[in-house]
Amino acid sequence: MAAAQNGNSQAYHRLLSQVAIRLRSYYARRLPQAMIDDTVQEVLVAIHLKRHTYDPSRSFEVWLMAIARYKWIDLLRSLKTKATEALDDDFPIPDHGEAVENARAIDQLLATLSPAQSDVIRLVKLQGLSIEEASAVSGQSAELVKVNIHRGIKKLISFLRVGRNAD
């Protein structure tokens, strides 16, 4: 991205190609297949429009995934407000309600942790990055990533046990 900001069009083209692959993988777990390409294109346009806001001294991955997450949230919000058409009774309608509720519950649980812990748990356990990749994205050493994951999960287990005992 730094090279692209300095006018290197080949670097920019390579960057967008690699980002598109990463985004398709990210959205494959979050959106119906029919929505992935349009959402990836929206993020690529957003990257193009906001490329001047990227600070090369910071992680590009974090900057990129923040944009991707916001576009995903925008899409989910827009789905609530879009008019729907009546479907035939025999048309199967997938129910994503449970997945949305689960994602909301995970967000609430991770909010009980320190940002360093919740960030690396999201990166490694939810997004599937390796310890080394999470280290590069978060700016934490690989050892600290491991420690924060261990301590964060331990705290979540303790939190869930206390909550279960209160019921």
N, C-alpha and C positions, 0 to 999 in steps of 0.2 A: 504494500500500500504506500509506503514511503516513496518508493521509486515511481509509482503511478502519480503521486502528488507532485513529483518533480518533473512530470511530463513524459515519462517513459510509457508510451502507448502499448508496447509489447508486454511489459510487466503488468499493466492494467488489464489487458485482455487475458493473460494467464491467471491473474488474480480472480477475475470474475468467473472464469471457467472452473477454477478450483472451488470457489465459494459456492457456485451453483450445485456442485456435487455434494458438498457438505450440507447445504440447505435442504436438498432433496432427502438426504438421510435423516436430518433433524425433523422435517415435516412428515416423513413417512410414518413416524410413530405418533403423530399428533393430529393428522388430518386425513379425511377420506382421499383416496387416490386421485379422484377427479379434481381436487382443489390444489394439489401440490404444485403443479407447474405455474399456475397463475400466482400463487403466493410467492414462489421463488422469484418470479419476474418482478413482483412488487418490491421485494427486498432488494433485488439488484438495482432497481430504479432508485430506491431510497439510499442505497450505498452511493450511487452516482451523485445524487443530489446533496448528500451529506458528507462526501469524501473529504471536504475541507475541514471538517470537525474532528477528524481522526488525529490523535496525538501520537506520533511515532515513538515516543518514549514509553507508551503504554501498550498493553497487549491488544493486538488486532483481534484475536479470537473473542475476547470479552466484549469489545466494541461491536463486532459482528453479531454475536449471539444476543446482545441486548437489542439490536435492531430486529433480529429475527423473532425474538420473543414478543416485542411490542407489536410487530405486524401480525403475529399469531393471535395475540389478545384482541387487536383491532378486528380481525376477521371473525373471531368468536362473538364479539359484541355485535358486529354487523349481521350475523346470522339471526340474532334475536329480533332484529327490527325489519328484516326482509319479509315481504309478503310471500305467502306460500300458496301453492296450488293444491287442490284436492287430488288425492291419489286413489287409484282403484283399491278396493278392499283387499285384493289378493297381492298387492305390491308390498314386498318385504321392506320394512323401515328399520334400519339399524338403530339401536339405542346406545347412544354415547353418554347418556346421563350418568351412568355408574363411573365411567372413566373421568368425566369432568368432576364428579364428587370426590373421587379418589385423588385427583390432582389437587383439588382445593384442600383436602385433608393433609396431603403431603406438604403443601405450602405452609399450612398452619403449624404443622409439627416442626418443619425446618425453621420457622420464624422463632421458635423457642431457643435456638442455638445461636452461638456467636456467628457473625457473618463469615469468618474464616472457615468455621466448621461447616456451615450450611452450603457455602460456595463449593467446597471440594466434594461434599457428598453429592451435590447436584451434578457436578462434572463427572465424577467417577461412577457413582452408583445409578444415576438417572440418565445421563447422556452417554455413558459408556466409554469415556476417555480413560486412557491408561494413567497410572500414577505420574509418569513422566510428562504426559501431555497436560494433565491437571496442574502439575508444578509449573509448567511454562505459562499456562493461561492465568493461573492465580498469583504467580509471583512468589509462591511459597516453595521451600525446598521439598524434594521428594520425601524426605523423612518427616517434615512437618505436615505434609499432605496426609501421610499414613497416620500420624498421631492425631491430627484433627478429625479424620474419618473415624478412627477408633473411639476417641473421646466423644464425638458427636453421636455416634450410634449408641454408645453406652448411656449417654444422657437421654436419648430418645426412648430407649428401653425402660429406663428408670421412670421417665415421665409417663409412659404408657402403663406401666405397672401401678403407679400411684393412681392414675385415672381409672383403671379397672377396679382397684380396691375401693374407690369412692362410690362405685355403682353398687 
